[in-house]
Amino acid sequence: MNLHPDLRVKLGSLELKNPVMTASGTFGYGREFESLIDPNLLGAIVVKGLSLKPIAGNPSPRIVETPCGMLNAIGLANIGLEEFIREKLPWLKSLDTKIIVNIYGHSIDEYGELANALKGIDGVSALEVNISCPNVESGGMDFGKDPDISARVTEKVVKNSDKPVIVKLTPNVTDIRILARAVQEAGAEAISLINTLTGMAVDIETRAPRLANISGGLSGPAIKPVALHMVYQVVKAVKIPVIGVGGIMDHRDALEFIIAGARAIQVGTANFVNPRATLDIIEGIEKYCVEKGIDKIRDIIGSIKTHN
């Protein structure tokens, strides 16, 4: 029995020591969790979404708890690219894990500028492109709802970057496979899915929306079955690696995604509930492999048994 199974996974040209990543927006810039966990043990840290210039985000309240999850309407608040490179990256670079920078823009050119600005920057292992953002050039519709625009954003980032490009897909579409194929053809090395589902909550005493923004993104255990099904669909539709995201709270959840075909997973809302969630998941996966006599995590990726 191998007491130390090989948990390494490959996402295109990017190799991770294990398949457990943090989800953007739930782990800050990494250092916020430094006193709670050892970040060196993670497969990768995906930092909070970055734009060219700092953004204050939406007014409060912008987080609301819901049954089995939470709604957030942070509004992609962030410190901007320059401050990230100056203030946050030096510490991140010192870690023994992959650092993935999540980027977003409000025009196709903005995405290109961001990718170009990160070209040659030491310590950044890959880019994750958030296409669930309003496109100011198309009257505010999210980039990620249109396969043609999603492909154009991906192409622009790939053309302007010297790093592997992961594209994060929105679930708020009719058929996510169409988007997945579009970004694959445009040059994405991997796909992460899903981003949050659109939702809202109402205070029955005041009869007002509980979020200042009215609607927000639903995350947490409530969305896991949706995320899992979409990952399963996309794995069968594309040739590039898929990263599973959505409601992963423990190692059992993570293993469901891996068995369904995800090459790696991201942990999001669980970080707020249990700051050690990522490390507990790594330990749980390792223990599962030992108990089942699995030498390499790669051996169970996509091992789901179906009748069709």
Secondary structure, DSSP 8 states (H G I E B T S, - for coil): --SS-B--EEETTEEESSSEEE-TTSSTTSGGGTTTS-GGGSSEEEEEEE-SS-B----S--EEEETTEEEE---S-B--HHHIIIIIHHHHHTSSSEEEEEE--SSHHHHHHHHHHTTT-TT--EEEEE--SB-GGGTT-BGGG-HHHHHHHHHHHHHH-SS-EEEE--S-SS-HHHHHHHHHHTT-SEEEE---EEEE-EETTTTEESSTTSEEEEESGGGHHHHHHHHHHHHHH-SS-EEEESS--SHHHHHHHHHTT-SEEEE-THHHH-TTHHHHHHHHHHHHHHHHT-SBGGGGTT------
